[in-house]
Amino acid sequence: MDEFFEKLNAGDREGAVALMDEKTEMRVHVGDSVQTLRGVDRVGGWFLRSDRGLKMIPGDARDMGNTYEADILVVRPGAPSQHLDATFRVEAGKITSINLAPR
């Protein structure tokens, strides 16, 4: 996960997406709704299309083997920063699942 955040925060979005499994799923909680994206094209596209200058800074991380949980500070130019509860699942060195929810 450290490599994912390093690449994403350095602007190497393609490199960060390359760390995802082809069948990656991501759940994004917005208000009272949840959107589930499936496949590296959709999940990776979410990161590739995000605002230029997007930074996701993990804090209070818990690495529990194949599950990584963290409080993520999201910083985007021109927008208020946001804290998210994030859970990542990693299998065979690839990210297979991401869950992002507002704190």
N, CA, C and O atoms as CSV, one atom per row, in Angstrom:
chain,resi,resn,atom,element,x,y,z
A,1,MET,N,N,0.820,-1.189,0.000
A,1,MET,CA,C,0.000,0.000,0.000
A,1,MET,C,C,0.864,1.252,0.000
A,1,MET,O,O,0.489,2.268,-0.587
A,2,ASP,N,N,2.011,1.186,0.651
A,2,ASP,CA,C,2.901,2.347,0.642
A,2,ASP,C,C,3.258,2.730,-0.789
A,2,ASP,O,O,3.267,3.911,-1.136
A,3,GLU,N,N,3.550,1.738,-1.613
A,3,GLU,CA,C,3.914,2.005,-3.005
A,3,GLU,C,C,2.748,2.633,-3.765
A,3,GLU,O,O,2.960,3.532,-4.579
A,4,PHE,N,N,1.524,2.178,-3.516
A,4,PHE,CA,C,0.346,2.745,-4.167
A,4,PHE,C,C,0.234,4.230,-3.849
A,4,PHE,O,O,0.088,5.051,-4.756
A,5,PHE,N,N,0.302,4.585,-2.554
A,5,PHE,CA,C,0.168,5.987,-2.165
A,5,PHE,C,C,1.343,6.825,-2.660
A,5,PHE,O,O,1.150,7.972,-3.064
A,6,GLU,N,N,2.550,6.277,-2.635
A,6,GLU,CA,C,3.711,7.016,-3.153
A,6,GLU,C,C,3.522,7.352,-4.624
A,6,GLU,O,O,3.747,8.490,-5.038
A,7,LYS,N,N,3.109,6.367,-5.414
A,7,LYS,CA,C,2.913,6.602,-6.849
A,7,LYS,C,C,1.774,7.588,-7.085
A,7,LYS,O,O,1.927,8.534,-7.857
A,8,LEU,N,N,0.636,7.380,-6.430
A,8,LEU,CA,C,-0.515,8.262,-6.609
A,8,LEU,C,C,-0.164,9.702,-6.244
A,8,LEU,O,O,-0.477,10.625,-6.995
A,9,ASN,N,N,0.482,9.897,-5.100
A,9,ASN,CA,C,0.790,11.238,-4.615
A,9,ASN,C,C,1.917,11.911,-5.390
A,9,ASN,O,O,2.047,13.134,-5.351
A,10,ALA,N,N,2.734,11.124,-6.095
A,10,ALA,CA,C,3.797,11.694,-6.941
A,10,ALA,C,C,3.273,12.012,-8.342
A,10,ALA,O,O,4.014,12.521,-9.182
A,11,GLY,N,N,1.989,11.710,-8.595
A,11,GLY,CA,C,1.408,11.986,-9.906
A,11,GLY,C,C,1.509,10.828,-10.879
A,11,GLY,O,O,1.097,10.955,-12.032
A,12,ASP,N,N,2.052,9.695,-10.436
A,12,ASP,CA,C,2.161,8.515,-11.292
A,12,ASP,C,C,0.896,7.676,-11.128
A,12,ASP,O,O,0.931,6.588,-10.554
A,13,ARG,N,N,-0.218,8.193,-11.637
A,13,ARG,CA,C,-1.506,7.515,-11.489
A,13,ARG,C,C,-1.508,6.176,-12.210
A,13,ARG,O,O,-2.060,5.196,-11.710
A,14,GLU,N,N,-0.891,6.134,-13.384
A,14,GLU,CA,C,-0.835,4.880,-14.137
A,14,GLU,C,C,-0.083,3.813,-13.348
A,14,GLU,O,O,-0.483,2.649,-13.335
A,15,GLY,N,N,1.000,4.207,-12.695
A,15,GLY,CA,C,1.766,3.280,-11.869
A,15,GLY,C,C,0.963,2.786,-10.682
A,15,GLY,O,O,1.058,1.616,-10.310
A,16,ALA,N,N,0.161,3.680,-10.077
A,16,ALA,CA,C,-0.688,3.284,-8.959
A,16,ALA,C,C,-1.760,2.301,-9.420
A,16,ALA,O,O,-2.028,1.308,-8.743
A,17,VAL,N,N,-2.370,2.573,-10.565
A,17,VAL,CA,C,-3.415,1.696,-11.109
A,17,VAL,C,C,-2.829,0.330,-11.483
A,17,VAL,O,O,-3.517,-0.686,-11.384
A,18,ALA,N,N,-1.581,0.301,-11.907
A,18,ALA,CA,C,-0.941,-0.966,-12.281
A,18,ALA,C,C,-0.819,-1.915,-11.087
A,18,ALA,O,O,-0.579,-3.108,-11.270
A,19,LEU,N,N,-0.981,-1.399,-9.875
A,19,LEU,CA,C,-0.910,-2.232,-8.676
A,19,LEU,C,C,-2.252,-2.891,-8.348
A,19,LEU,O,O,-2.380,-3.594,-7.346
A,20,MET,N,N,-3.255,-2.654,-9.211
A,20,MET,CA,C,-4.585,-3.215,-8.992
A,20,MET,C,C,-4.775,-4.495,-9.791
A,20,MET,O,O,-4.250,-4.641,-10.895
A,21,ASP,N,N,-5.531,-5.413,-9.216
A,21,ASP,CA,C,-5.915,-6.641,-9.895
A,21,ASP,C,C,-6.936,-6.300,-10.991
A,21,ASP,O,O,-7.663,-5.314,-10.873
A,22,GLU,N,N,-6.992,-7.103,-12.041
A,22,GLU,CA,C,-7.940,-6.887,-13.138
A,22,GLU,C,C,-9.386,-6.878,-12.647
A,22,GLU,O,O,-10.231,-6.198,-13.230
A,23,LYS,N,N,-9.679,-7.625,-11.581
A,23,LYS,CA,C,-11.048,-7.746,-11.082
A,23,LYS,C,C,-11.296,-6.882,-9.847
A,23,LYS,O,O,-12.218,-7.154,-9.079
A,24,THR,N,N,-10.500,-5.864,-9.652
A,24,THR,CA,C,-10.642,-4.979,-8.499
A,24,THR,C,C,-12.053,-4.421,-8.406
A,24,THR,O,O,-12.679,-4.113,-9.421
A,25,GLU,N,N,-12.546,-4.293,-7.181
A,25,GLU,CA,C,-13.833,-3.649,-6.926
A,25,GLU,C,C,-13.616,-2.497,-5.957
A,25,GLU,O,O,-12.787,-2.578,-5.051
A,26,MET,N,N,-14.381,-1.414,-6.163
A,26,MET,CA,C,-14.281,-0.267,-5.266
A,26,MET,C,C,-15.683,0.208,-4.918
A,26,MET,O,O,-16.531,0.408,-5.788
A,27,ARG,N,N,-15.898,0.381,-3.624
A,27,ARG,CA,C,-17.157,0.950,-3.133
A,27,ARG,C,C,-16.861,2.363,-2.650
A,27,ARG,O,O,-15.954,2.592,-1.849
A,28,VAL,N,N,-17.654,3.307,-3.160
A,28,VAL,CA,C,-17.511,4.702,-2.775
A,28,VAL,C,C,-18.829,5.138,-2.138
A,28,VAL,O,O,-19.878,5.102,-2.780
A,29,HIS,N,N,-18.768,5.547,-0.876
A,29,HIS,CA,C,-19.943,5.998,-0.138
A,29,HIS,C,C,-20.030,7.513,-0.270
A,29,HIS,O,O,-19.094,8.231,0.083
A,30,VAL,N,N,-21.167,7.994,-0.784
A,30,VAL,CA,C,-21.401,9.427,-0.911
A,30,VAL,C,C,-22.782,9.705,-0.336
A,30,VAL,O,O,-23.791,9.255,-0.879
A,31,GLY,N,N,-22.823,10.441,0.754
A,31,GLY,CA,C,-24.107,10.696,1.411
A,31,GLY,C,C,-24.736,9.381,1.835
A,31,GLY,O,O,-24.107,8.565,2.508
A,32,ASP,N,N,-25.995,9.184,1.430
A,32,ASP,CA,C,-26.707,7.956,1.787
A,32,ASP,C,C,-26.620,6.883,0.725
A,32,ASP,O,O,-27.260,5.839,0.850
A,33,SER,N,N,-25.839,7.115,-0.322
A,33,SER,CA,C,-25.763,6.124,-1.393
A,33,SER,C,C,-24.360,5.530,-1.485
A,33,SER,O,O,-23.388,6.077,-0.966
A,34,VAL,N,N,-24.299,4.390,-2.166
A,34,VAL,CA,C,-23.033,3.689,-2.362
A,34,VAL,C,C,-22.938,3.343,-3.842
A,34,VAL,O,O,-23.891,2.842,-4.440
A,35,GLN,N,N,-21.788,3.614,-4.413
A,35,GLN,CA,C,-21.540,3.221,-5.797
A,35,GLN,C,C,-20.455,2.158,-5.785
A,35,GLN,O,O,-19.434,2.318,-5.116
A,36,THR,N,N,-20.670,1.072,-6.522
A,36,THR,CA,C,-19.676,0.012,-6.636
A,36,THR,C,C,-19.145,-0.009,-8.062
A,36,THR,O,O,-19.903,-0.145,-9.022
A,37,LEU,N,N,-17.834,0.127,-8.182
A,37,LEU,CA,C,-17.165,0.046,-9.481
A,37,LEU,C,C,-16.479,-1.302,-9.552
A,37,LEU,O,O,-15.890,-1.756,-8.570
A,38,ARG,N,N,-16.550,-1.949,-10.712
A,38,ARG,CA,C,-15.943,-3.274,-10.866
A,38,ARG,C,C,-14.999,-3.286,-12.048
A,38,ARG,O,O,-15.304,-2.756,-13.116
A,39,GLY,N,N,-13.844,-3.902,-11.838
A,39,GLY,CA,C,-12.844,-4.045,-12.891
A,39,GLY,C,C,-11.836,-2.916,-12.865
A,39,GLY,O,O,-12.155,-1.786,-12.495
A,40,VAL,N,N,-10.621,-3.234,-13.262
A,40,VAL,CA,C,-9.545,-2.245,-13.202
A,40,VAL,C,C,-9.817,-1.064,-14.130
A,40,VAL,O,O,-9.361,0.045,-13.853
A,41,ASP,N,N,-10.550,-1.274,-15.229
A,41,ASP,CA,C,-10.859,-0.151,-16.117
A,41,ASP,C,C,-11.717,0.897,-15.420
A,41,ASP,O,O,-11.455,2.093,-15.543
A,42,ARG,N,N,-12.739,0.459,-14.690
A,42,ARG,CA,C,-13.617,1.403,-13.996
A,42,ARG,C,C,-12.966,1.963,-12.737
A,42,ARG,O,O,-12.986,3.172,-12.508
A,43,VAL,N,N,-12.386,1.079,-11.917
A,43,VAL,CA,C,-11.757,1.537,-10.671
A,43,VAL,C,C,-10.535,2.389,-10.993
A,43,VAL,O,O,-10.382,3.487,-10.458
A,44,GLY,N,N,-9.676,1.891,-11.855
A,44,GLY,CA,C,-8.486,2.652,-12.241
A,44,GLY,C,C,-8.855,3.965,-12.908
A,44,GLY,O,O,-8.196,4.984,-12.698
A,45,GLY,N,N,-9.917,3.937,-13.719
A,45,GLY,CA,C,-10.375,5.161,-14.380
A,45,GLY,C,C,-10.789,6.228,-13.393
A,45,GLY,O,O,-10.600,7.418,-13.647
A,46,TRP,N,N,-11.353,5.816,-12.263
A,46,TRP,CA,C,-11.749,6.768,-11.224
A,46,TRP,C,C,-10.522,7.549,-10.744
A,46,TRP,O,O,-10.591,8.762,-10.543
A,47,PHE,N,N,-9.406,6.849,-10.565
A,47,PHE,CA,C,-8.163,7.510,-10.140
A,47,PHE,C,C,-7.540,8.296,-11.285
A,47,PHE,O,O,-7.026,9.393,-11.069
A,48,LEU,N,N,-7.575,7.755,-12.494
A,48,LEU,CA,C,-6.958,8.429,-13.640
A,48,LEU,C,C,-7.683,9.723,-14.001
A,48,LEU,O,O,-7.052,10.676,-14.457
A,49,ARG,N,N,-9.000,9.768,-13.802
A,49,ARG,CA,C,-9.791,10.957,-14.145
A,49,ARG,C,C,-9.907,11.950,-12.996
A,49,ARG,O,O,-10.465,13.033,-13.177
A,50,SER,N,N,-9.400,11.610,-11.833
A,50,SER,CA,C,-9.540,12.497,-10.678
A,50,SER,C,C,-8.799,13.814,-10.920
A,50,SER,O,O,-7.968,13.928,-11.821
A,51,ASP,N,N,-9.124,14.789,-10.095
A,51,ASP,CA,C,-8.520,16.116,-10.222
A,51,ASP,C,C,-7.004,16.048,-10.230
A,51,ASP,O,O,-6.404,15.292,-9.466
A,52,ARG,N,N,-6.395,16.831,-11.087
A,52,ARG,CA,C,-4.933,16.952,-11.070
A,52,ARG,C,C,-4.513,17.480,-9.709
A,52,ARG,O,O,-5.144,18.388,-9.166
A,53,GLY,N,N,-3.478,16.927,-9.173
A,53,GLY,CA,C,-3.002,17.347,-7.862
A,53,GLY,C,C,-3.647,16.587,-6.718
A,53,GLY,O,O,-3.381,16.883,-5.553
A,54,LEU,N,N,-4.500,15.601,-7.034
A,54,LEU,CA,C,-5.117,14.783,-5.989
A,54,LEU,C,C,-4.032,14.118,-5.149
A,54,LEU,O,O,-3.082,13.545,-5.682
A,55,LYS,N,N,-4.182,14.200,-3.853
A,55,LYS,CA,C,-3.283,13.515,-2.917
A,55,LYS,C,C,-4.150,12.741,-1.937
A,55,LYS,O,O,-5.160,13.252,-1.452
A,56,MET,N,N,-3.759,11.523,-1.651
A,56,MET,CA,C,-4.416,10.707,-0.632
A,56,MET,C,C,-3.334,10.330,0.374
A,56,MET,O,O,-2.458,9.513,0.092
A,57,ILE,N,N,-3.414,10.937,1.543
A,57,ILE,CA,C,-2.368,10.787,2.549
A,57,ILE,C,C,-2.890,9.905,3.683
A,57,ILE,O,O,-3.783,10.307,4.429
A,58,PRO,N,N,-2.327,8.700,3.807
A,58,PRO,CA,C,-2.807,7.806,4.864
A,58,PRO,C,C,-2.266,8.208,6.233
A,58,PRO,O,O,-1.111,8.607,6.377
A,59,GLY,N,N,-3.124,8.092,7.215
A,59,GLY,CA,C,-2.738,8.311,8.602
A,59,GLY,C,C,-3.436,7.254,9.436
A,59,GLY,O,O,-4.411,6.657,8.980
A,60,ASP,N,N,-2.973,7.017,10.612
A,60,ASP,CA,C,-3.566,6.018,11.489
A,60,ASP,C,C,-3.860,4.729,10.725
A,60,ASP,O,O,-4.989,4.237,10.724
A,61,ALA,N,N,-2.822,4.186,10.070
A,61,ALA,CA,C,-2.966,2.978,9.252
A,61,ALA,C,C,-2.795,1.724,10.087
A,61,ALA,O,O,-2.012,1.681,11.036
A,62,ARG,N,N,-3.551,0.707,9.708
A,62,ARG,CA,C,-3.459,-0.604,10.334
A,62,ARG,C,C,-3.276,-1.634,9.237
A,62,ARG,O,O,-4.181,-1.870,8.437
A,63,ASP,N,N,-2.112,-2.242,9.201
A,63,ASP,CA,C,-1.815,-3.285,8.215
A,63,ASP,C,C,-2.088,-4.616,8.886
A,63,ASP,O,O,-1.373,-5.022,9.802
A,64,MET,N,N,-3.137,-5.297,8.420
A,64,MET,CA,C,-3.540,-6.544,9.062
A,64,MET,C,C,-3.361,-7.716,8.101
A,64,MET,O,O,-4.259,-8.543,7.942
A,65,GLY,N,N,-2.209,-7.777,7.472
A,65,GLY,CA,C,-1.934,-8.852,6.518
A,65,GLY,C,C,-2.450,-8.494,5.145
A,65,GLY,O,O,-1.865,-7.658,4.456
A,66,ASN,N,N,-3.553,-9.125,4.738
A,66,ASN,CA,C,-4.074,-8.814,3.407
A,66,ASN,C,C,-5.103,-7.689,3.425
A,66,ASN,O,O,-5.647,-7.336,2.378
A,67,THR,N,N,-5.378,-7.122,4.598
A,67,THR,CA,C,-6.279,-5.970,4.712
A,67,THR,C,C,-5.509,-4.788,5.290
A,67,THR,O,O,-4.765,-4.924,6.261
A,68,TYR,N,N,-5.704,-3.632,4.672
A,68,TYR,CA,C,-5.038,-2.399,5.095
A,68,TYR,C,C,-6.143,-1.385,5.363
A,68,TYR,O,O,-6.928,-1.075,4.468
A,69,GLU,N,N,-6.211,-0.866,6.587
A,69,GLU,CA,C,-7.209,0.129,6.953
A,69,GLU,C,C,-6.494,1.416,7.324
A,69,GLU,O,O,-5.452,1.397,7.979
A,70,ALA,N,N,-7.069,2.538,6.896
A,70,ALA,CA,C,-6.437,3.815,7.210
A,70,ALA,C,C,-7.446,4.947,7.176
A,70,ALA,O,O,-8.449,4.899,6.464
A,71,ASP,N,N,-7.150,5.960,7.963
A,71,ASP,CA,C,-7.821,7.243,7.848
A,71,ASP,C,C,-7.057,7.963,6.745
A,71,ASP,O,O,-5.856,8.199,6.878
A,72,ILE,N,N,-7.733,8.312,5.663
A,72,ILE,CA,C,-7.084,8.949,4.519
A,72,ILE,C,C,-7.462,10.423,4.476
A,72,ILE,O,O,-8.644,10.763,4.539
A,73,LEU,N,N,-6.480,11.289,4.372
A,73,LEU,CA,C,-6.726,12.704,4.128
A,73,LEU,C,C,-6.645,12.913,2.622
A,73,LEU,O,O,-5.607,12.668,2.008
A,74,VAL,N,N,-7.739,13.365,2.034
A,74,VAL,CA,C,-7.790,13.615,0.595
A,74,VAL,C,C,-7.648,15.112,0.382
A,74,VAL,O,O,-8.406,15.903,0.943
A,75,VAL,N,N,-6.674,15.494,-0.431
A,75,VAL,CA,C,-6.403,16.896,-0.728
A,75,VAL,C,C,-6.526,17.079,-2.241
A,75,VAL,O,O,-5.878,16.380,-3.019
A,76,ARG,N,N,-7.368,18.031,-2.641
A,76,ARG,CA,C,-7.528,18.370,-4.055
A,76,ARG,C,C,-7.415,19.875,-4.183
A,76,ARG,O,O,-8.020,20.605,-3.398
A,77,PRO,N,N,-6.648,20.361,-5.165
A,77,PRO,CA,C,-6.532,21.808,-5.350
A,77,PRO,C,C,-7.907,22.452,-5.571
A,77,PRO,O,O,-8.702,21.982,-6.385
A,78,GLY,N,N,-8.168,23.525,-4.840
A,78,GLY,CA,C,-9.411,24.269,-5.016
A,78,GLY,C,C,-10.617,23.659,-4.329
A,78,GLY,O,O,-11.735,24.135,-4.527
A,79,ALA,N,N,-10.429,22.626,-3.532
A,79,ALA,CA,C,-11.549,21.982,-2.839
A,79,ALA,C,C,-11.164,21.764,-1.381
A,79,ALA,O,O,-9.985,21.613,-1.062
A,80,PRO,N,N,-12.155,21.747,-0.500
A,80,PRO,CA,C,-11.833,21.470,0.909
A,80,PRO,C,C,-11.254,20.070,1.062
A,80,PRO,O,O,-11.645,19.147,0.346
A,81,SER,N,N,-10.336,19.918,1.984
A,81,SER,CA,C,-9.788,18.579,2.245
A,81,SER,C,C,-10.877,17.735,2.901
A,81,SER,O,O,-11.835,18.257,3.472
A,82,GLN,N,N,-10.705,16.419,2.805
A,82,GLN,CA,C,-11.721,15.506,3.318
A,82,GLN,C,C,-11.037,14.313,3.963
A,82,GLN,O,O,-10.016,13.835,3.468
A,83,HIS,N,N,-11.590,13.836,5.057
A,83,HIS,CA,C,-11.108,12.618,5.704
A,83,HIS,C,C,-12.014,11.465,5.309
A,83,HIS,O,O,-13.239,11.584,5.348
A,84,LEU,N,N,-11.405,10.345,4.926
A,84,LEU,CA,C,-12.142,9.137,4.569
A,84,LEU,C,C,-11.648,7.976,5.406
A,84,LEU,O,O,-10.474,7.911,5.772
A,85,ASP,N,N,-12.552,7.063,5.703
A,85,ASP,CA,C,-12.166,5.765,6.234
A,85,ASP,C,C,-11.961,4.878,5.019
A,85,ASP,O,O,-12.866,4.745,4.195
A,86,ALA,N,N,-10.815,4.281,4.894
A,86,ALA,CA,C,-10.495,3.474,3.717
A,86,ALA,C,C,-10.049,2.079,4.139
A,86,ALA,O,O,-9.317,1.899,5.113
A,87,THR,N,N,-10.512,1.111,3.379
A,87,THR,CA,C,-10.087,-0.262,3.558
A,87,THR,C,C,-9.647,-0.794,2.206
A,87,THR,O,O,-10.377,-0.689,1.220
A,88,PHE,N,N,-8.462,-1.362,2.164
A,88,PHE,CA,C,-7.914,-1.953,0.941
A,88,PHE,C,C,-7.650,-3.427,1.223
A,88,PHE,O,O,-7.180,-3.785,2.303
A,89,ARG,N,N,-7.949,-4.258,0.269
A,89,ARG,CA,C,-7.612,-5.687,0.377
A,89,ARG,C,C,-6.581,-5.982,-0.695
A,89,ARG,O,O,-6.749,-5.607,-1.856
A,90,VAL,N,N,-5.516,-6.656,-0.298
A,90,VAL,CA,C,-4.414,-6.986,-1.207
A,90,VAL,C,C,-4.233,-8.495,-1.217
A,90,VAL,O,O,-4.110,-9.127,-0.168
A,91,GLU,N,N,-4.218,-9.060,-2.414
A,91,GLU,CA,C,-3.990,-10.494,-2.573
A,91,GLU,C,C,-2.950,-10.694,-3.664
A,91,GLU,O,O,-3.052,-10.104,-4.740
A,92,ALA,N,N,-1.956,-11.519,-3.392
A,92,ALA,CA,C,-0.874,-11.812,-4.337
A,92,ALA,C,C,-0.226,-10.535,-4.864
A,92,ALA,O,O,0.130,-10.451,-6.039
A,93,GLY,N,N,-0.075,-9.537,-3.982
A,93,GLY,CA,C,0.606,-8.308,-4.345
A,93,GLY,C,C,-0.212,-7.330,-5.161
A,93,GLY,O,O,0.325,-6.314,-5.604
A,94,LYS,N,N,-1.508,-7.599,-5.380
A,94,LYS,CA,C,-2.378,-6.715,-6.161
A,94,LYS,C,C,-3.551,-6.263,-5.301
A,94,LYS,O,O,-4.055,-7.033,-4.483
A,95,ILE,N,N,-3.985,-5.021,-5.481
A,95,ILE,CA,C,-5.146,-4.500,-4.767
A,95,ILE,C,C,-6.392,-5.122,-5.407
A,95,ILE,O,O,-6.610,-4.990,-6.611
A,96,THR,N,N,-7.201,-5.798,-4.594
A,96,THR,CA,C,-8.403,-6.458,-5.119
A,96,THR,C,C,-9.695,-5.773,-4.702
A,96,THR,O,O,-10.741,-5.988,-5.315
A,97,SER,N,N,-9.626,-4.944,-3.655
A,97,SER,CA,C,-10.836,-4.295,-3.165
A,97,SER,C,C,-10.479,-2.989,-2.465
A,97,SER,O,O,-9.492,-2.903,-1.734
A,98,ILE,N,N,-11.310,-1.974,-2.708
A,98,ILE,CA,C,-11.144,-0.671,-2.050
A,98,ILE,C,C,-12.507,-0.237,-1.557
A,98,ILE,O,O,-13.494,-0.349,-2.284
A,99,ASN,N,N,-12.576,0.259,-0.331
A,99,ASN,CA,C,-13.817,0.800,0.230
A,99,ASN,C,C,-13.489,2.162,0.791
A,99,ASN,O,O,-12.635,2.281,1.669
A,100,LEU,N,N,-14.158,3.198,0.297
A,100,LEU,CA,C,-13.932,4.573,0.762
A,100,LEU,C,C,-15.234,5.129,1.325
A,100,LEU,O,O,-16.256,5.139,0.637
A,101,ALA,N,N,-15.201,5.591,2.573
A,101,ALA,CA,C,-16.387,6.133,3.225
A,101,ALA,C,C,-16.004,7.401,3.983
A,101,ALA,O,O,-14.930,7.463,4.583
A,102,PRO,N,N,-16.871,8.410,3.962
A,102,PRO,CA,C,-16.591,9.630,4.730
A,102,PRO,C,C,-16.511,9.326,6.214
A,102,PRO,O,O,-17.209,8.446,6.718
A,103,ARG,N,N,-15.668,10.047,6.897
A,103,ARG,CA,C,-15.544,9.884,8.358
A,103,ARG,C,C,-16.676,10.590,9.033
A,103,ARG,O,O,-16.764,10.580,10.261
